[in-house]
Amino acid sequence: MNVQYITDDTGKTTGVFIPISDWNRLKSKYVEINEETTIPEFHKDIVRNRMAEYIKNSKIGLDFDKVIAELKNE
């Protein structure tokens, strides 16, 4: 596979380019790969509602690091 890395002006890798023939072969091998992902409207509604609730009361949010630590301890 002839992979080419795409970098920004600081040298940070920001993407990967693979030839279409390699992409098609990967899609054939891994059927779960999908070029287009559509998010169902009801999922978007859930996120919108949660964001609205968070905007009303930001104290309902959880600290990411604390949640991860708790999950690791379970």
N, C-alpha and C positions, 0 to 999 in steps of 0.2 A: 504494500500500500504506500503510495507516494503522498505523505502528509506534509502540508505546508502550514507553518504557524504564522498567524497574523499578529503583529505587535503595534502598539501605539508609538508616539514620538519619544516616549521615555524608555522604550524597550520592553514594556510590560506586555506579556502575551494576552491578547484580547479575543482570539478566535482561532479556529482551525479550518483549513480548507482541505477537502479530499476530492479527488476526481469523481465525477458522476458515476462512472462504472463501479468504483469501489463502494459508493453510497448505495447503488442499486443492489450490489451483492450483499451488503450488510442488511438492507431491508428484506431481502429474500431469506436470509438466515435468521434474522430476529424480527418476526412478524409484528411484535409489539411496537417497533419503531414506526412512528407516524410523522410525516412531514408537517402536518398541520394539526395543532391541538386546539380544540374549541372548548371553551369553558361554558358549561350549561348556565343558562340565565338564572336558575334558582340558586346556584352556587354564588354567582355574583351578588344576588339579593342578600344572601346570608352575610357575605363580607360587608356589603354596604350597611346593613343593619347593625352589625357588630361595630363598625367604625363610628356610626352615629352614636351608639351607646357609649363608646369610649370617649368621643368628643364631649358628650354630656358629663361624663364622670371618669376622668382618667385614672382614678384610684382603683378602678376595677381591673386594671392591667396587672400582670404578674411579672416579676423580675426574671428575665430569661436565665441568668446564671443560677439563681436559686432553684428554679424549676428543673433545670438539667441536673443539678447536684442531687435533688430529691429523687429524680428518676433513676440516677445511678445507684443510689442507696437502697432502692427497692429490690 
